[in-house]
Amino acid sequence: MPLIDAHTVFGFWPVEKVDLSVDTLQAAMKSRGVARSLAYSAKALFYDTSEGNDDTVAVCAQRPELFPVAVLDPRAYPACLEEARKRLSQGIRVFRLFPDQHGYPIDFAPAAELLEELAGQVVIVATGRMGSPTALARLLGNSGGRAILELESPDLLGEALAAVRRCSCMELTTRGTEAAGALEAAVAAAGAARLVFASGSPLYSLGSAVMSVQFATLSDGDRAAIMGDNLSYLLTGQR
């Protein structure tokens, strides 16, 4: 079962002192048997999206196990649309939005337009704010877009599961399901087909994230779906 991680990061993290070098990321992947990961540069999140995305393209071009992810900031409108088109022309098919870190509401009008622009691509939206999963489900329903929701707080899991159940065009990463019984509850509520594995490595422990799925009480089929099959399907359209 090839493992695919939907969230890895490299570069300088200004919030806390942590080694986010590409070498550290690759070593963690190798030690845990992760075949591929979706990676972005921290520079694109904290400093300049265009320069950071350039770094992502350059780094991932030399490392086939890293799948490039472009960070977009809807506050820079309409330039964010041009940034999205530029990265699409370079072959990037995965994008990340960080409404909490960038300081805009999840149903921000420029974000809605970006989701429409990126229809057919993989868009991951990270949030830790109550009400955001509900707002994202509503936004996707109105725009016809699709997104993977990533929780930055386990307190939002209940709301997120309700939103995923109501919105057929939204998936959920395993971030926020690490507590005992949480992943099993998520599978029971939303189905294994709606969950994709994500660790946040090396900012967060890849080993802990992997073990939380490996030791969950799941069928082998559900475990395989979460650890790679679902994300592979979203990226390629093939199972």
PyMOL commands that set and color helices and strands:
alter all, ss='L'
color gray80, all
select helices_A, chain A and resi 22-32+42-46+49-61+79-89+99-102+109-117+132-143+154-166+182-190+192-194+206-214+220-236
alter helices_A, ss='H'
color red, helices_A
select strands_A, chain A and resi 3-10+34-41+66-68+70-72+94-97+122-127+147-151+170-173+195-196
alter strands_A, ss='S'
color yellow, strands_A
deselect
rebuild
show_as cartoon
